[in-house]
Amino acid sequence: MRQEQAEVVALRALEWLVGAELLDTFQATTGAERAQIVAAAEDADFLGAVLDFILMQDDWVEGACAAQSLPYDRLLAARAALPGGNLPHWT
């Protein structure tokens, strides 16, 4: 997946996150204010963080993928295409 495609997937995942009423949880986890989220929505690093957050919970992955009619592994593929996505995960 190209980075541009990954950014679109991540941006739509952010839209799902807001619609699923997970924005407060995302803010509490990241410390990001709403204005910061809006300003960073086009930043590839930030979009990677959005996907990192959603990838923490299987039901969030399922919800975000269902909203975009994507296979469940597409969020992980998008994350890998964004900055920092090629780093090893130790958990």
Summary of the structure (lengths in Angstrom):
residues: 91
radius of gyration: 12.0
end to end distance: 23.9
largest distance: 31.8
contacts: 256
relative contact order: 0.22
helix: 68%
strand: 0%
